[in-house]
Amino acid sequence: MAFREAGFRHAIMAEAISLAQELDDMHALALALGHAGCLAHFERNPVEGERYSSDLIELSTRQHFVQWIATGAVLRG
């Protein structure tokens, strides 16, 4: 399976985040932010990775999602 273009990957992640927000599904939003942070990490984009990890930590702290707080901390570095 060929790798998709970066723009396509980013559009899919943005759509997942937007849909989770629209549905007001905090678990889905945490999952989408976590995957977006991983994508940024693997693309070696520290600025975007920091943004997603910060958003994930903030959401997880408010919602008491302990696992996602740890994931955000790992992504932050």
mmCIF file of the N, C-alpha and C atoms, coordinates in Angstrom:
data_MODEL
# 
_entry.id   MODEL 
# 
loop_
_atom_site.group_PDB 
_atom_site.id 
_atom_site.type_symbol 
_atom_site.label_atom_id 
_atom_site.label_alt_id 
_atom_site.label_comp_id 
_atom_site.label_asym_id 
_atom_site.label_entity_id 
_atom_site.label_seq_id 
_atom_site.pdbx_PDB_ins_code 
_atom_site.Cartn_x 
_atom_site.Cartn_y 
_atom_site.Cartn_z 
_atom_site.occupancy 
_atom_site.B_iso_or_equiv 
_atom_site.pdbx_formal_charge 
_atom_site.auth_seq_id 
_atom_site.auth_comp_id 
_atom_site.auth_asym_id 
_atom_site.auth_atom_id 
_atom_site.pdbx_PDB_model_num 
ATOM 1   N N  . MET A 1 1  ? 0.847   -1.178 0.000  1.00 0.00 ? 1  MET A N  1 
ATOM 2   C CA . MET A 1 1  ? 0.000   0.000  0.000  1.00 0.00 ? 1  MET A CA 1 
ATOM 3   C C  . MET A 1 1  ? 0.890   1.238  0.000  1.00 0.00 ? 1  MET A C  1 
ATOM 4   N N  . ALA A 1 2  ? 0.641   2.116  -0.904 1.00 0.00 ? 2  ALA A N  1 
ATOM 5   C CA . ALA A 1 2  ? 1.456   3.316  -1.043 1.00 0.00 ? 2  ALA A CA 1 
ATOM 6   C C  . ALA A 1 2  ? 1.082   4.341  0.028  1.00 0.00 ? 2  ALA A C  1 
ATOM 7   N N  . PHE A 1 3  ? 2.060   5.121  0.422  1.00 0.00 ? 3  PHE A N  1 
ATOM 8   C CA . PHE A 1 3  ? 1.794   6.197  1.375  1.00 0.00 ? 3  PHE A CA 1 
ATOM 9   C C  . PHE A 1 3  ? 1.033   7.310  0.676  1.00 0.00 ? 3  PHE A C  1 
ATOM 10  N N  . ARG A 1 4  ? 0.118   7.902  1.385  1.00 0.00 ? 4  ARG A N  1 
ATOM 11  C CA . ARG A 1 4  ? -0.678  8.994  0.830  1.00 0.00 ? 4  ARG A CA 1 
ATOM 12  C C  . ARG A 1 4  ? 0.073   10.308 0.990  1.00 0.00 ? 4  ARG A C  1 
ATOM 13  N N  . GLU A 1 5  ? -0.347  11.288 0.228  1.00 0.00 ? 5  GLU A N  1 
ATOM 14  C CA . GLU A 1 5  ? 0.251   12.614 0.318  1.00 0.00 ? 5  GLU A CA 1 
ATOM 15  C C  . GLU A 1 5  ? -0.003  13.215 1.692  1.00 0.00 ? 5  GLU A C  1 
ATOM 16  N N  . ALA A 1 6  ? 0.914   14.069 2.130  1.00 0.00 ? 6  ALA A N  1 
ATOM 17  C CA . ALA A 1 6  ? 0.785   14.702 3.447  1.00 0.00 ? 6  ALA A CA 1 
ATOM 18  C C  . ALA A 1 6  ? -0.512  15.504 3.549  1.00 0.00 ? 6  ALA A C  1 
ATOM 19  N N  . GLY A 1 7  ? -0.882  16.192 2.503  1.00 0.00 ? 7  GLY A N  1 
ATOM 20  C CA . GLY A 1 7  ? -2.109  16.989 2.525  1.00 0.00 ? 7  GLY A CA 1 
ATOM 21  C C  . GLY A 1 7  ? -3.346  16.141 2.758  1.00 0.00 ? 7  GLY A C  1 
ATOM 22  N N  . PHE A 1 8  ? -3.357  14.956 2.160  1.00 0.00 ? 8  PHE A N  1 
ATOM 23  C CA . PHE A 1 8  ? -4.483  14.049 2.345  1.00 0.00 ? 8  PHE A CA 1 
ATOM 24  C C  . PHE A 1 8  ? -4.551  13.565 3.787  1.00 0.00 ? 8  PHE A C  1 
ATOM 25  N N  . ARG A 1 9  ? -3.393  13.194 4.352  1.00 0.00 ? 9  ARG A N  1 
ATOM 26  C CA . ARG A 1 9  ? -3.355  12.729 5.742  1.00 0.00 ? 9  ARG A CA 1 
ATOM 27  C C  . ARG A 1 9  ? -3.828  13.817 6.693  1.00 0.00 ? 9  ARG A C  1 
ATOM 28  N N  . HIS A 1 10 ? -3.393  15.039 6.454  1.00 0.00 ? 10 HIS A N  1 
ATOM 29  C CA . HIS A 1 10 ? -3.784  16.153 7.321  1.00 0.00 ? 10 HIS A CA 1 
ATOM 30  C C  . HIS A 1 10 ? -5.280  16.460 7.186  1.00 0.00 ? 10 HIS A C  1 
ATOM 31  N N  . ALA A 1 11 ? -5.799  16.330 5.989  1.00 0.00 ? 11 ALA A N  1 
ATOM 32  C CA . ALA A 1 11 ? -7.230  16.571 5.784  1.00 0.00 ? 11 ALA A CA 1 
ATOM 33  C C  . ALA A 1 11 ? -8.063  15.528 6.524  1.00 0.00 ? 11 ALA A C  1 
ATOM 34  N N  . ILE A 1 12 ? -7.633  14.280 6.494  1.00 0.00 ? 12 ILE A N  1 
ATOM 35  C CA . ILE A 1 12 ? -8.343  13.217 7.201  1.00 0.00 ? 12 ILE A CA 1 
ATOM 36  C C  . ILE A 1 12 ? -8.312  13.475 8.705  1.00 0.00 ? 12 ILE A C  1 
ATOM 37  N N  . MET A 1 13 ? -7.153  13.853 9.242  1.00 0.00 ? 13 MET A N  1 
ATOM 38  C CA . MET A 1 13 ? -7.045  14.119 10.680 1.00 0.00 ? 13 MET A CA 1 
ATOM 39  C C  . MET A 1 13 ? -7.897  15.319 11.067 1.00 0.00 ? 13 MET A C  1 
ATOM 40  N N  . ALA A 1 14 ? -7.883  16.368 10.257 1.00 0.00 ? 14 ALA A N  1 
ATOM 41  C CA . ALA A 1 14 ? -8.706  17.553 10.541 1.00 0.00 ? 14 ALA A CA 1 
ATOM 42  C C  . ALA A 1 14 ? -10.188 17.188 10.520 1.00 0.00 ? 14 ALA A C  1 
ATOM 43  N N  . GLU A 1 15 ? -10.578 16.330 9.595  1.00 0.00 ? 15 GLU A N  1 
ATOM 44  C CA . GLU A 1 15 ? -11.973 15.895 9.523  1.00 0.00 ? 15 GLU A CA 1 
ATOM 45  C C  . GLU A 1 15 ? -12.359 15.078 10.760 1.00 0.00 ? 15 GLU A C  1 
ATOM 46  N N  . ALA A 1 16 ? -11.463 14.207 11.208 1.00 0.00 ? 16 ALA A N  1 
ATOM 47  C CA . ALA A 1 16 ? -11.743 13.393 12.401 1.00 0.00 ? 16 ALA A CA 1 
ATOM 48  C C  . ALA A 1 16 ? -11.903 14.280 13.633 1.00 0.00 ? 16 ALA A C  1 
ATOM 49  N N  . ILE A 1 17 ? -11.033 15.268 13.783 1.00 0.00 ? 17 ILE A N  1 
ATOM 50  C CA . ILE A 1 17 ? -11.113 16.190 14.920 1.00 0.00 ? 17 ILE A CA 1 
ATOM 51  C C  . ILE A 1 17 ? -12.397 17.009 14.848 1.00 0.00 ? 17 ILE A C  1 
ATOM 52  N N  . SER A 1 18 ? -12.704 17.509 13.670 1.00 0.00 ? 18 SER A N  1 
ATOM 53  C CA . SER A 1 18 ? -13.910 18.311 13.485 1.00 0.00 ? 18 SER A CA 1 
ATOM 54  C C  . SER A 1 18 ? -15.178 17.505 13.772 1.00 0.00 ? 18 SER A C  1 
ATOM 55  N N  . LEU A 1 19 ? -15.232 16.275 13.289 1.00 0.00 ? 19 LEU A N  1 
ATOM 56  C CA . LEU A 1 19 ? -16.394 15.433 13.507 1.00 0.00 ? 19 LEU A CA 1 
ATOM 57  C C  . LEU A 1 19 ? -16.570 15.108 14.986 1.00 0.00 ? 19 LEU A C  1 
ATOM 58  N N  . ALA A 1 20 ? -15.471 14.807 15.670 1.00 0.00 ? 20 ALA A N  1 
ATOM 59  C CA . ALA A 1 20 ? -15.557 14.521 17.111 1.00 0.00 ? 20 ALA A CA 1 
ATOM 60  C C  . ALA A 1 20 ? -16.067 15.742 17.874 1.00 0.00 ? 20 ALA A C  1 
ATOM 61  N N  . GLN A 1 21 ? -15.611 16.935 17.482 1.00 0.00 ? 21 GLN A N  1 
ATOM 62  C CA . GLN A 1 21 ? -16.091 18.155 18.126 1.00 0.00 ? 21 GLN A CA 1 
ATOM 63  C C  . GLN A 1 21 ? -17.560 18.385 17.830 1.00 0.00 ? 21 GLN A C  1 
ATOM 64  N N  . GLU A 1 22 ? -17.949 18.161 16.590 1.00 0.00 ? 22 GLU A N  1 
ATOM 65  C CA . GLU A 1 22 ? -19.343 18.352 16.191 1.00 0.00 ? 22 GLU A CA 1 
ATOM 66  C C  . GLU A 1 22 ? -20.265 17.401 16.949 1.00 0.00 ? 22 GLU A C  1 
ATOM 67  N N  . LEU A 1 23 ? -19.827 16.164 17.145 1.00 0.00 ? 23 LEU A N  1 
ATOM 68  C CA . LEU A 1 23 ? -20.616 15.176 17.868 1.00 0.00 ? 23 LEU A CA 1 
ATOM 69  C C  . LEU A 1 23 ? -20.505 15.328 19.380 1.00 0.00 ? 23 LEU A C  1 
ATOM 70  N N  . ASP A 1 24 ? -19.628 16.216 19.821 1.00 0.00 ? 24 ASP A N  1 
ATOM 71  C CA . ASP A 1 24 ? -19.371 16.446 21.241 1.00 0.00 ? 24 ASP A CA 1 
ATOM 72  C C  . ASP A 1 24 ? -18.953 15.138 21.933 1.00 0.00 ? 24 ASP A C  1 
ATOM 73  N N  . ASP A 1 25 ? -18.121 14.372 21.225 1.00 0.00 ? 25 ASP A N  1 
ATOM 74  C CA . ASP A 1 25 ? -17.629 13.080 21.714 1.00 0.00 ? 25 ASP A CA 1 
ATOM 75  C C  . ASP A 1 25 ? -16.187 13.276 22.186 1.00 0.00 ? 25 ASP A C  1 
ATOM 76  N N  . MET A 1 26 ? -16.026 13.444 23.484 1.00 0.00 ? 26 MET A N  1 
ATOM 77  C CA . MET A 1 26 ? -14.713 13.756 24.035 1.00 0.00 ? 26 MET A CA 1 
ATOM 78  C C  . MET A 1 26 ? -13.714 12.596 23.905 1.00 0.00 ? 26 MET A C  1 
ATOM 79  N N  . HIS A 1 27 ? -14.204 11.368 23.987 1.00 0.00 ? 27 HIS A N  1 
ATOM 80  C CA . HIS A 1 27 ? -13.310 10.223 23.813 1.00 0.00 ? 27 HIS A CA 1 
ATOM 81  C C  . HIS A 1 27 ? -12.787 10.173 22.373 1.00 0.00 ? 27 HIS A C  1 
ATOM 82  N N  . ALA A 1 28 ? -13.672 10.387 21.414 1.00 0.00 ? 28 ALA A N  1 
ATOM 83  C CA . ALA A 1 28 ? -13.264 10.395 20.013 1.00 0.00 ? 28 ALA A CA 1 
ATOM 84  C C  . ALA A 1 28 ? -12.316 11.557 19.737 1.00 0.00 ? 28 ALA A C  1 
ATOM 85  N N  . LEU A 1 29 ? -12.553 12.697 20.377 1.00 0.00 ? 29 LEU A N  1 
ATOM 86  C CA . LEU A 1 29 ? -11.679 13.852 20.190 1.00 0.00 ? 29 LEU A CA 1 
ATOM 87  C C  . LEU A 1 29 ? -10.288 13.562 20.740 1.00 0.00 ? 29 LEU A C  1 
ATOM 88  N N  . ALA A 1 30 ? -10.218 12.935 21.906 1.00 0.00 ? 30 ALA A N  1 
ATOM 89  C CA . ALA A 1 30 ? -8.914  12.571 22.472 1.00 0.00 ? 30 ALA A CA 1 
ATOM 90  C C  . ALA A 1 30 ? -8.184  11.605 21.547 1.00 0.00 ? 30 ALA A C  1 
ATOM 91  N N  . LEU A 1 31 ? -8.901  10.637 21.013 1.00 0.00 ? 31 LEU A N  1 
ATOM 92  C CA . LEU A 1 31 ? -8.299  9.675  20.095 1.00 0.00 ? 31 LEU A CA 1 
ATOM 93  C C  . LEU A 1 31 ? -7.777  10.375 18.843 1.00 0.00 ? 31 LEU A C  1 
ATOM 94  N N  . ALA A 1 32 ? -8.581  11.267 18.272 1.00 0.00 ? 32 ALA A N  1 
ATOM 95  C CA . ALA A 1 32 ? -8.180  11.983 17.061 1.00 0.00 ? 32 ALA A CA 1 
ATOM 96  C C  . ALA A 1 32 ? -6.975  12.881 17.328 1.00 0.00 ? 32 ALA A C  1 
ATOM 97  N N  . LEU A 1 33 ? -6.968  13.581 18.468 1.00 0.00 ? 33 LEU A N  1 
ATOM 98  C CA . LEU A 1 33 ? -5.823  14.429 18.796 1.00 0.00 ? 33 LEU A CA 1 
ATOM 99  C C  . LEU A 1 33 ? -4.564  13.590 19.015 1.00 0.00 ? 33 LEU A C  1 
ATOM 100 N N  . GLY A 1 34 ? -4.731  12.438 19.651 1.00 0.00 ? 34 GLY A N  1 
ATOM 101 C CA . GLY A 1 34 ? -3.590  11.548 19.855 1.00 0.00 ? 34 GLY A CA 1 
ATOM 102 C C  . GLY A 1 34 ? -3.008  11.056 18.542 1.00 0.00 ? 34 GLY A C  1 
ATOM 103 N N  . HIS A 1 35 ? -3.874  10.671 17.615 1.00 0.00 ? 35 HIS A N  1 
ATOM 104 C CA . HIS A 1 35 ? -3.397  10.207 16.308 1.00 0.00 ? 35 HIS A CA 1 
ATOM 105 C C  . HIS A 1 35 ? -2.782  11.351 15.505 1.00 0.00 ? 35 HIS A C  1 
ATOM 106 N N  . ALA A 1 36 ? -3.358  12.528 15.608 1.00 0.00 ? 36 ALA A N  1 
ATOM 107 C CA . ALA A 1 36 ? -2.792  13.688 14.910 1.00 0.00 ? 36 ALA A CA 1 
ATOM 108 C C  . ALA A 1 36 ? -1.405  14.018 15.467 1.00 0.00 ? 36 ALA A C  1 
ATOM 109 N N  . GLY A 1 37 ? -1.253  13.897 16.790 1.00 0.00 ? 37 GLY A N  1 
ATOM 110 C CA . GLY A 1 37 ? 0.059   14.120 17.400 1.00 0.00 ? 37 GLY A CA 1 
ATOM 111 C C  . GLY A 1 37 ? 1.079   13.091 16.948 1.00 0.00 ? 37 GLY A C  1 
ATOM 112 N N  . CYS A 1 38 ? 0.652   11.838 16.838 1.00 0.00 ? 38 CYS A N  1 
ATOM 113 C CA . CYS A 1 38 ? 1.556   10.782 16.337 1.00 0.00 ? 38 CYS A CA 1 
ATOM 114 C C  . CYS A 1 38 ? 1.952   11.057 14.893 1.00 0.00 ? 38 CYS A C  1 
ATOM 115 N N  . LEU A 1 39 ? 0.993   11.468 14.084 1.00 0.00 ? 39 LEU A N  1 
ATOM 116 C CA . LEU A 1 39 ? 1.281   11.795 12.691 1.00 0.00 ? 39 LEU A CA 1 
ATOM 117 C C  . LEU A 1 39 ? 2.313   12.908 12.609 1.00 0.00 ? 39 LEU A C  1 
ATOM 118 N N  . ALA A 1 40 ? 2.127   13.954 13.411 1.00 0.00 ? 40 ALA A N  1 
ATOM 119 C CA . ALA A 1 40 ? 3.088   15.063 13.419 1.00 0.00 ? 40 ALA A CA 1 
ATOM 120 C C  . ALA A 1 40 ? 4.466   14.576 13.865 1.00 0.00 ? 40 ALA A C  1 
ATOM 121 N N  . HIS A 1 41 ? 4.503   13.687 14.850 1.00 0.00 ? 41 HIS A N  1 
ATOM 122 C CA . HIS A 1 41 ? 5.778   13.142 15.323 1.00 0.00 ? 41 HIS A CA 1 
ATOM 123 C C  . HIS A 1 41 ? 6.494   12.400 14.200 1.00 0.00 ? 41 HIS A C  1 
ATOM 124 N N  . PHE A 1 42 ? 5.772   11.517 13.511 1.00 0.00 ? 42 PHE A N  1 
ATOM 125 C CA . PHE A 1 42 ? 6.393   10.726 12.456 1.00 0.00 ? 42 PHE A CA 1 
ATOM 126 C C  . PHE A 1 42 ? 6.766   11.564 11.239 1.00 0.00 ? 42 PHE A C  1 
ATOM 127 N N  . GLU A 1 43 ? 6.100   12.696 11.067 1.00 0.00 ? 43 GLU A N  1 
ATOM 128 C CA . GLU A 1 43 ? 6.456   13.620 9.986  1.00 0.00 ? 43 GLU A CA 1 
ATOM 129 C C  . GLU A 1 43 ? 7.558   14.593 10.407 1.00 0.00 ? 43 GLU A C  1 
ATOM 130 N N  . ARG A 1 44 ? 8.008   14.450 11.644 1.00 0.00 ? 44 ARG A N  1 
ATOM 131 C CA . ARG A 1 44 ? 9.059   15.312 12.212 1.00 0.00 ? 44 ARG A CA 1 
ATOM 132 C C  . ARG A 1 44 ? 8.669   16.785 12.158 1.00 0.00 ? 44 ARG A C  1 
ATOM 133 N N  . ASN A 1 45 ? 7.460   17.033 12.649 1.00 0.00 ? 45 ASN A N  1 
ATOM 134 C CA . ASN A 1 45 ? 6.927   18.391 12.695 1.00 0.00 ? 45 ASN A CA 1 
ATOM 135 C C  . ASN A 1 45 ? 6.685   18.742 14.166 1.00 0.00 ? 45 ASN A C  1 
ATOM 136 N N  . PRO A 1 46 ? 7.715   19.249 14.858 1.00 0.00 ? 46 PRO A N  1 
ATOM 137 C CA . PRO A 1 46 ? 7.579   19.475 16.297 1.00 0.00 ? 46 PRO A CA 1 
ATOM 138 C C  . PRO A 1 46 ? 6.567   20.557 16.677 1.00 0.00 ? 46 PRO A C  1 
ATOM 139 N N  . VAL A 1 47 ? 6.383   21.553 15.853 1.00 0.00 ? 47 VAL A N  1 
ATOM 140 C CA . VAL A 1 47 ? 5.443   22.629 16.168 1.00 0.00 ? 47 VAL A CA 1 
ATOM 141 C C  . VAL A 1 47 ? 4.013   22.087 16.168 1.00 0.00 ? 47 VAL A C  1 
ATOM 142 N N  . GLU A 1 48 ? 3.673   21.346 15.133 1.00 0.00 ? 48 GLU A N  1 
ATOM 143 C CA . GLU A 1 48 ? 2.331   20.767 15.059 1.00 0.00 ? 48 GLU A CA 1 
ATOM 144 C C  . GLU A 1 48 ? 2.145   19.709 16.145 1.00 0.00 ? 48 GLU A C  1 
ATOM 145 N N  . GLY A 1 49 ? 3.168   18.914 16.392 1.00 0.00 ? 49 GLY A N  1 
ATOM 146 C CA . GLY A 1 49 ? 3.100   17.909 17.438 1.00 0.00 ? 49 GLY A CA 1 
ATOM 147 C C  . GLY A 1 49 ? 2.870   18.524 18.803 1.00 0.00 ? 49 GLY A C  1 
ATOM 148 N N  . GLU A 1 50 ? 3.530   19.633 19.079 1.00 0.00 ? 50 GLU A N  1 
ATOM 149 C CA . GLU A 1 50 ? 3.363   20.341 20.352 1.00 0.00 ? 50 GLU A CA 1 
ATOM 150 C C  . GLU A 1 50 ? 1.938   20.862 20.496 1.00 0.00 ? 50 GLU A C  1 
ATOM 151 N N  . ARG A 1 51 ? 1.395   21.374 19.400 1.00 0.00 ? 51 ARG A N  1 
ATOM 152 C CA . ARG A 1 51 ? 0.025   21.908 19.431 1.00 0.00 ? 51 ARG A CA 1 
ATOM 153 C C  . ARG A 1 51 ? -0.980  20.802 19.739 1.00 0.00 ? 51 ARG A C  1 
ATOM 154 N N  . TYR A 1 52 ? -0.864  19.682 19.031 1.00 0.00 ? 52 TYR A N  1 
ATOM 155 C CA . TYR A 1 52 ? -1.800  18.580 19.272 1.00 0.00 ? 52 TYR A CA 1 
ATOM 156 C C  . TYR A 1 52 ? -1.622  17.978 20.661 1.00 0.00 ? 52 TYR A C  1 
ATOM 157 N N  . SER A 1 53 ? -0.383  17.841 21.104 1.00 0.00 ? 53 SER A N  1 
ATOM 158 C CA . SER A 1 53 ? -0.168  17.255 22.433 1.00 0.00 ? 53 SER A CA 1 
ATOM 159 C C  . SER A 1 53 ? -0.695  18.187 23.526 1.00 0.00 ? 53 SER A C  1 
ATOM 160 N N  . SER A 1 54 ? -0.523  19.487 23.354 1.00 0.00 ? 54 SER A N  1 
ATOM 161 C CA . SER A 1 54 ? -1.057  20.441 24.327 1.00 0.00 ? 54 SER A CA 1 
ATOM 162 C C  . SER A 1 54 ? -2.583  20.389 24.369 1.00 0.00 ? 54 SER A C  1 
ATOM 163 N N  . ASP A 1 55 ? -3.206  20.327 23.180 1.00 0.00 ? 55 ASP A N  1 
ATOM 164 C CA . ASP A 1 55 ? -4.668  20.214 23.121 1.00 0.00 ? 55 ASP A CA 1 
ATOM 165 C C  . ASP A 1 55 ? -5.137  18.920 23.779 1.00 0.00 ? 55 ASP A C  1 
ATOM 166 N N  . LEU A 1 56 ? -4.407  17.831 23.541 1.00 0.00 ? 56 LEU A N  1 
ATOM 167 C CA . LEU A 1 56 ? -4.760  16.541 24.118 1.00 0.00 ? 56 LEU A CA 1 
ATOM 168 C C  . LEU A 1 56 ? -4.628  16.561 25.635 1.00 0.00 ? 56 LEU A C  1 
ATOM 169 N N  . ILE A 1 57 ? -3.554  17.135 26.138 1.00 0.00 ? 57 ILE A N  1 
ATOM 170 C CA . ILE A 1 57 ? -3.351  17.216 27.590 1.00 0.00 ? 57 ILE A CA 1 
ATOM 171 C C  . ILE A 1 57 ? -4.432  18.079 28.233 1.00 0.00 ? 57 ILE A C  1 
ATOM 172 N N  . GLU A 1 58 ? -4.742  19.210 27.619 1.00 0.00 ? 58 GLU A N  1 
ATOM 173 C CA . GLU A 1 58 ? -5.771  20.107 28.164 1.00 0.00 ? 58 GLU A CA 1 
ATOM 174 C C  . GLU A 1 58 ? -7.130  19.409 28.216 1.00 0.00 ? 58 GLU A C  1 
ATOM 175 N N  . LEU A 1 59 ? -7.536  18.780 27.110 1.00 0.00 ? 59 LEU A N  1 
ATOM 176 C CA . LEU A 1 59 ? -8.802  18.062 27.063 1.00 0.00 ? 59 LEU A CA 1 
ATOM 177 C C  . LEU A 1 59 ? -8.824  16.932 28.094 1.00 0.00 ? 59 LEU A C  1 
ATOM 178 N N  . SER A 1 60 ? -7.752  16.173 28.137 1.00 0.00 ? 60 SER A N  1 
ATOM 179 C CA . SER A 1 60 ? -7.686  15.010 29.023 1.00 0.00 ? 60 SER A CA 1 
ATOM 180 C C  . SER A 1 60 ? -7.692  15.408 30.487 1.00 0.00 ? 60 SER A C  1 
ATOM 181 N N  . THR A 1 61 ? -7.098  16.527 30.806 1.00 0.00 ? 61 THR A N  1 
ATOM 182 C CA . THR A 1 61 ? -7.110  17.017 32.181 1.00 0.00 ? 61 THR A CA 1 
ATOM 183 C C  . THR A 1 61 ? -8.532  17.405 32.585 1.00 0.00 ? 61 THR A C  1 
ATOM 184 N N  . ARG A 1 62 ? -9.228  18.115 31.705 1.00 0.00 ? 62 ARG A N  1 
ATOM 185 C CA . ARG A 1 62 ? -10.615 18.510 31.994 1.00 0.00 ? 62 ARG A CA 1 
ATOM 186 C C  . ARG A 1 62 ? -11.537 17.306 32.121 1.00 0.00 ? 62 ARG A C  1 
ATOM 187 N N  . GLN A 1 63 ? -11.315 16.284 31.288 1.00 0.00 ? 63 GLN A N  1 
ATOM 188 C CA . GLN A 1 63 ? -12.212 15.128 31.248 1.00 0.00 ? 63 GLN A CA 1 
ATOM 189 C C  . GLN A 1 63 ? -11.733 13.958 32.128 1.00 0.00 ? 63 GLN A C  1 
ATOM 190 N N  . HIS A 1 64 ? -10.574 14.109 32.761 1.00 0.00 ? 64 HIS A N  1 
ATOM 191 C CA . HIS A 1 64 ? -9.999  13.065 33.614 1.00 0.00 ? 64 HIS A CA 1 
ATOM 192 C C  . HIS A 1 64 ? -9.676  11.791 32.825 1.00 0.00 ? 64 HIS A C  1 
ATOM 193 N N  . PHE A 1 65 ? -9.116  11.969 31.617 1.00 0.00 ? 65 PHE A N  1 
ATOM 194 C CA . PHE A 1 65 ? -8.673  10.841 30.792 1.00 0.00 ? 65 PHE A CA 1 
ATOM 195 C C  . PHE A 1 65 ? -7.192  10.607 31.077 1.00 0.00 ? 65 PHE A C  1 
ATOM 196 N N  . VAL A 1 66 ? -6.901  9.833  32.095 1.00 0.00 ? 66 VAL A N  1 
ATOM 197 C CA . VAL A 1 66 ? -5.521  9.673  32.567 1.00 0.00 ? 66 VAL A CA 1 
ATOM 198 C C  . VAL A 1 66 ? -4.619  9.103  31.482 1.00 0.00 ? 66 VAL A C  1 
ATOM 199 N N  . GLN A 1 67 ? -5.090  8.104  30.751 1.00 0.00 ? 67 GLN A N  1 
ATOM 200 C CA . GLN A 1 67 ? -4.257  7.502  29.709 1.00 0.00 ? 67 GLN A CA 1 
ATOM 201 C C  . GLN A 1 67 ? -3.868  8.529  28.652 1.00 0.00 ? 67 GLN A C  1 
ATOM 202 N N  . TRP A 1 68 ? -4.804  9.383  28.280 1.00 0.00 ? 68 TRP A N  1 
ATOM 203 C CA . TRP A 1 68 ? -4.523  10.365 27.235 1.00 0.00 ? 68 TRP A CA 1 
ATOM 204 C C  . TRP A 1 68 ? -3.620  11.489 27.741 1.00 0.00 ? 68 TRP A C  1 
ATOM 205 N N  . ILE A 1 69 ? -3.666  11.771 29.043 1.00 0.00 ? 69 ILE A N  1 
ATOM 206 C CA . ILE A 1 69 ? -2.713  12.740 29.599 1.00 0.00 ? 69 ILE A CA 1 
ATOM 207 C C  . ILE A 1 69 ? -1.300  12.201 29.406 1.00 0.00 ? 69 ILE A C  1 
ATOM 208 N N  . ALA A 1 70 ? -1.110  10.927 29.713 1.00 0.00 ? 70 ALA A N  1 
ATOM 209 C CA . ALA A 1 70 ? 0.207   10.299 29.537 1.00 0.00 ? 70 ALA A CA 1 
ATOM 210 C C  . ALA A 1 70 ? 0.619   10.287 28.075 1.00 0.00 ? 70 ALA A C  1 
ATOM 211 N N  . THR A 1 71 ? -0.311  9.983  27.189 1.00 0.00 ? 71 THR A N  1 
ATOM 212 C CA . THR A 1 71 ? 0.005   9.979  25.767 1.00 0.00 ? 71 THR A CA 1 
ATOM 213 C C  . THR A 1 71 ? 0.430   11.366 25.295 1.00 0.00 ? 71 THR A C  1 
ATOM 214 N N  . GLY A 1 72 ? -0.280  12.389 25.738 1.00 0.00 ? 72 GLY A N  1 
ATOM 215 C CA . GLY A 1 72 ? 0.087   13.770 25.386 1.00 0.00 ? 72 GLY A CA 1 
ATOM 216 C C  . GLY A 1 72 ? 1.455   14.133 25.908 1.00 0.00 ? 72 GLY A C  1 
ATOM 217 N N  . ALA A 1 73 ? 1.775   13.686 27.122 1.00 0.00 ? 73 ALA A N  1 
ATOM 218 C CA . ALA A 1 73 ? 3.090   13.973 27.700 1.00 0.00 ? 73 ALA A CA 1 
ATOM 219 C C  . ALA A 1 73 ? 4.197   13.300 26.902 1.00 0.00 ? 73 ALA A C  1 
ATOM 220 N N  . VAL A 1 74 ? 3.963   12.068 26.472 1.00 0.00 ? 74 VAL A N  1 
ATOM 221 C CA . VAL A 1 74 ? 4.960   11.353 25.667 1.00 0.00 ? 74 VAL A CA 1 
ATOM 222 C C  . VAL A 1 74 ? 5.144   12.060 24.325 1.00 0.00 ? 74 VAL A C  1 
ATOM 223 N N  . LEU A 1 75 ? 4.047   12.463 23.689 1.00 0.00 ? 75 LEU A N  1 
ATOM 224 C CA . LEU A 1 75 ? 4.148   13.153 22.415 1.00 0.00 ? 75 LEU A CA 1 
ATOM 225 C C  . LEU A 1 75 ? 4.850   14.497 22.543 1.00 0.00 ? 75 LEU A C  1 
ATOM 226 N N  . ARG A 1 76 ? 4.650   15.134 23.683 1.00 0.00 ? 76 ARG A N  1 
ATOM 227 C CA . ARG A 1 76 ? 5.279   16.440 23.906 1.00 0.00 ? 76 ARG A CA 1 
ATOM 228 C C  . ARG A 1 76 ? 6.794   16.285 24.027 1.00 0.00 ? 76 ARG A C  1 
ATOM 229 N N  . GLY A 1 77 ? 7.216   15.173 24.588 1.00 0.00 ? 77 GLY A N  1 
ATOM 230 C CA . GLY A 1 77 ? 8.651   14.874 24.668 1.00 0.00 ? 77 GLY A CA 1 
ATOM 231 C C  . GLY A 1 77 ? 9.295   15.239 25.942 1.00 0.00 ? 77 GLY A C  1 
# 
